[in-house]
């Protein structure tokens, strides 16, 4: 016998409304694996900042993407300037 929940439509909506969106989950995960603040990751997504090489490596490894295409605006010369 299946038990049905007794919940109002408004409360049911509130359960879904309070869940993070896929984009919010992505940002939180990237912040966690790179050990950066959420605001920093948001700046990366907007192109206001670019993740450093270590963060790029962590992101590429986690999501299985090619690091060279992850942040195409960075060149080998940019990496050498940081040394």
MDAnalysis code that builds the backbone (N, CA, C; Angstrom):
import MDAnalysis as mda
import numpy as np

u = mda.Universe.empty(249, n_residues=83, atom_resindex=np.repeat(np.arange(83), 3), trajectory=True)
u.add_TopologyAttr("name", ["N", "CA", "C"] * 83)
u.add_TopologyAttr("resid", np.arange(1, 84))
u.add_TopologyAttr("resname", ["UNK", "UNK", "UNK", "UNK", "UNK", "UNK", "UNK", "UNK", "UNK", "UNK", "UNK", "UNK", "UNK", "UNK", "UNK", "UNK", "UNK", "UNK", "UNK", "UNK", "UNK", "UNK", "UNK", "UNK", "UNK", "UNK", "UNK", "UNK", "UNK", "UNK", "UNK", "UNK", "UNK", "UNK", "UNK", "UNK", "UNK", "UNK", "UNK", "UNK", "UNK", "UNK", "UNK", "UNK", "UNK", "UNK", "UNK", "UNK", "UNK", "UNK", "UNK", "UNK", "UNK", "UNK", "UNK", "UNK", "UNK", "UNK", "UNK", "UNK", "UNK", "UNK", "UNK", "UNK", "UNK", "UNK", "UNK", "UNK", "UNK", "UNK", "UNK", "UNK", "UNK", "UNK", "UNK", "UNK", "UNK", "UNK", "UNK", "UNK", "UNK", "UNK", "UNK"])
u.atoms.positions = np.array([
    [0.843, -1.179, 0.000],
    [0.000, 0.000, 0.000],
    [0.890, 1.244, 0.000],
    [0.643, 2.128, -0.917],
    [1.417, 3.344, -1.041],
    [0.816, 4.429, -0.171],
    [1.694, 5.072, 0.586],
    [1.246, 6.174, 1.422],
    [1.469, 7.473, 0.674],
    [0.463, 8.285, 0.624],
    [0.602, 9.577, -0.037],
    [0.865, 10.648, 1.009],
    [1.671, 11.611, 0.618],
    [1.986, 12.712, 1.533],
    [0.855, 13.723, 1.528],
    [0.674, 14.327, 2.643],
    [-0.296, 15.408, 2.750],
    [0.503, 16.703, 2.815],
    [0.517, 17.413, 1.690],
    [1.297, 18.637, 1.590],
    [0.594, 19.584, 0.630],
    [0.657, 20.849, 0.950],
    [0.019, 21.829, 0.069],
    [0.890, 22.045, -1.171],
    [0.282, 22.541, -2.207],
    [1.011, 22.838, -3.432],
    [2.113, 23.855, -3.158],
    [1.807, 24.836, -2.358],
    [2.772, 25.880, -2.014],
    [3.984, 25.294, -1.283],
    [3.755, 24.395, -0.338],
    [4.850, 23.758, 0.391],
    [5.653, 22.827, -0.514],
    [4.970, 22.162, -1.413],
    [5.658, 21.304, -2.374],
    [6.581, 22.138, -3.253],
    [6.085, 23.272, -3.722],
    [6.905, 24.179, -4.510],
    [8.113, 24.660, -3.699],
    [7.907, 24.989, -2.446],
    [8.992, 25.487, -1.588],
    [10.113, 24.455, -1.459],
    [9.776, 23.179, -1.435],
    [10.796, 22.135, -1.371],
    [11.711, 22.194, -2.594],
    [11.154, 22.422, -3.743],
    [11.939, 22.481, -4.973],
    [12.651, 23.829, -5.110],
    [11.996, 24.884, -4.717],
    [12.567, 26.224, -4.828],
    [13.860, 26.354, -4.024],
    [13.923, 25.696, -2.896],
    [15.070, 25.830, -2.007],
    [16.262, 24.959, -2.399],
    [16.104, 24.133, -3.416],
    [17.211, 23.303, -3.873],
    [18.110, 24.120, -4.794],
    [19.436, 23.860, -4.750],
    [20.325, 24.606, -5.647],
    [20.085, 24.232, -7.104],
    [20.306, 25.207, -7.974],
    [20.197, 24.945, -9.410],
    [21.430, 24.161, -9.849],
    [21.399, 23.540, -11.024],
    [22.605, 22.867, -11.518],
    [23.800, 23.818, -11.619],
    [23.579, 25.055, -12.014],
    [24.675, 26.023, -12.107],
    [25.258, 26.329, -10.726],
    [24.405, 26.470, -9.730],
    [24.888, 26.717, -8.369],
    [25.681, 25.520, -7.849],
    [25.224, 24.330, -8.161],
    [25.938, 23.116, -7.742],
    [27.305, 23.033, -8.415],
    [27.358, 23.384, -9.701],
    [28.624, 23.383, -10.440],
    [29.609, 24.364, -9.805],
    [29.150, 25.576, -9.537],
    [30.023, 26.591, -8.944],
    [30.527, 26.141, -7.579],
    [29.652, 25.583, -6.776],
    [30.053, 25.109, -5.450],
    [31.078, 23.982, -5.555],
    [30.887, 23.079, -6.503],
    [31.826, 21.971, -6.675],
    [33.190, 22.474, -7.138],
    [33.203, 23.397, -8.089],
    [34.475, 23.951, -8.567],
    [35.180, 24.684, -7.428],
    [34.442, 25.440, -6.641],
    [35.030, 26.139, -5.496],
    [35.648, 25.140, -4.514],
    [34.959, 24.043, -4.303],
    [35.455, 23.034, -3.364],
    [36.725, 22.355, -3.881],
    [36.730, 21.934, -5.139],
    [37.893, 21.198, -5.639],
    [39.109, 22.098, -5.855],
    [38.884, 23.392, -6.080],
    [40.005, 24.314, -6.289],
    [40.373, 25.069, -5.010],
    [39.547, 24.895, -3.985],
    [39.738, 25.591, -2.707],
    [39.740, 27.114, -2.881],
    [38.804, 27.569, -3.704],
    [38.622, 28.999, -3.935],
    [37.241, 29.396, -3.423],
    [37.048, 30.684, -3.266],
    [35.747, 31.187, -2.827],
    [34.765, 31.142, -3.992],
    [33.491, 31.038, -3.656],
    [32.443, 30.994, -4.664],
    [32.485, 32.246, -5.538],
    [32.738, 33.404, -4.941],
    [32.811, 34.643, -5.726],
    [33.922, 34.580, -6.764],
    [35.024, 33.917, -6.441],
    [36.121, 33.772, -7.395],
    [35.683, 32.921, -8.574],
    [35.015, 31.812, -8.285],
    [34.541, 30.931, -9.359],
    [33.519, 31.653, -10.228],
    [32.658, 32.426, -9.613],
    [31.685, 33.204, -10.387],
    [32.415, 34.181, -11.314],
    [33.480, 34.804, -10.813],
    [34.269, 35.716, -11.655],
    [34.890, 34.952, -12.827],
    [35.307, 33.708, -12.602],
    [35.830, 32.885, -13.698],
    [34.753, 32.660, -14.750],
    [33.540, 32.351, -14.301],
    [32.462, 32.053, -15.257],
    [32.081, 33.280, -16.078],
    [32.296, 34.462, -15.514],
    [31.968, 35.704, -16.221],
    [33.131, 36.216, -17.058],
    [34.285, 35.555, -16.967],
    [35.451, 36.001, -17.709],
    [36.152, 37.194, -17.085],
    [35.789, 37.533, -15.857],
    [36.419, 38.661, -15.166],
    [37.793, 38.286, -14.627],
    [37.974, 37.010, -14.335],
    [39.248, 36.468, -13.865],
    [39.451, 35.130, -14.556],
    [40.673, 34.628, -14.492],
    [40.984, 33.326, -15.075],
    [41.623, 32.455, -14.003],
    [41.212, 31.204, -13.903],
    [41.828, 30.335, -12.901],
    [43.313, 30.123, -13.198],
    [44.119, 30.019, -12.138],
    [45.536, 29.747, -12.340],
    [45.719, 28.318, -12.850],
    [46.929, 27.989, -13.206],
    [47.204, 26.694, -13.842],
    [46.795, 25.520, -12.943],
    [47.084, 25.595, -11.644],
    [46.714, 24.506, -10.738],
    [45.202, 24.317, -10.707],
    [44.467, 25.412, -10.614],
    [43.002, 25.322, -10.600],
    [42.498, 24.748, -11.915],
    [43.108, 25.163, -13.025],
    [42.714, 24.614, -14.328],
    [42.942, 23.101, -14.365],
    [44.075, 22.660, -13.843],
    [44.373, 21.223, -13.821],
    [43.341, 20.463, -12.992],
    [42.962, 21.037, -11.857],
    [41.971, 20.395, -10.990],
    [40.607, 20.316, -11.670],
    [40.218, 21.390, -12.321],
    [38.924, 21.426, -13.020],
    [38.934, 20.444, -14.186],
    [40.007, 20.467, -14.976],
    [40.107, 19.569, -16.129],
    [40.057, 18.112, -15.687],
    [40.764, 17.782, -14.607],
    [40.774, 16.403, -14.114],
    [39.387, 15.983, -13.631],
    [38.722, 16.851, -12.898],
    [37.413, 16.502, -12.332],
    [36.358, 16.287, -13.419],
    [36.371, 17.139, -14.457],
    [35.323, 17.072, -15.466],
    [35.752, 16.366, -16.751],
    [36.995, 15.873, -16.767],
    [37.468, 15.111, -17.916],
    [37.534, 15.928, -19.193],
    [38.020, 17.160, -19.074],
    [38.135, 18.024, -20.248],
    [39.606, 18.331, -20.521],
    [39.893, 18.708, -21.750],
    [41.243, 19.053, -22.160],
    [41.638, 20.393, -21.549],
    [42.735, 20.403, -20.826],
    [43.158, 21.627, -20.132],
    [43.503, 22.753, -21.100],
    [43.992, 22.416, -22.272],
    [44.379, 23.453, -23.246],
    [43.165, 24.185, -23.817],
    [42.018, 23.534, -23.855],
    [40.811, 24.193, -24.360],
    [39.952, 24.769, -23.232],
    [40.277, 24.420, -21.996],
    [39.495, 24.891, -20.853],
    [39.529, 26.418, -20.748],
    [40.707, 26.996, -20.835],
    [40.885, 28.453, -20.778],
    [41.754, 28.859, -21.960],
    [41.168, 28.988, -23.137],
    [41.948, 29.201, -24.359],
    [42.701, 30.529, -24.414],
    [42.366, 31.484, -23.579],
    [43.048, 32.777, -23.614],
    [44.421, 32.747, -22.968],
    [44.712, 31.688, -22.227],
    [46.028, 31.571, -21.610],
    [46.978, 30.878, -22.571],
    [48.178, 31.366, -22.628],
    [49.191, 30.759, -23.473],
    [50.329, 30.279, -22.606],
    [51.269, 29.604, -23.209],
    [52.445, 29.141, -22.489],
    [53.215, 30.330, -21.919],
    [53.233, 31.459, -22.641],
    [53.912, 32.642, -22.156],
    [53.275, 33.141, -20.863],
    [51.956, 33.077, -20.766],
    [51.264, 33.494, -19.549],
    [51.702, 32.639, -18.372],
    [51.856, 31.334, -18.601],
    [52.295, 30.431, -17.541],
    [53.708, 30.755, -17.097],
    [54.577, 31.112, -18.045],
    [55.952, 31.427, -17.709],
    [56.063, 32.721, -16.901],
    [55.165, 33.661, -17.136],
    [55.182, 34.907, -16.387],
    [54.898, 34.685, -14.904],
    [54.135, 33.633, -14.596],
    [53.785, 33.373, -13.200],
    [54.939, 32.728, -12.437],
    [55.930, 32.191, -13.143],
    [57.046, 31.505, -12.482],
    [58.013, 32.471, -11.840],
])
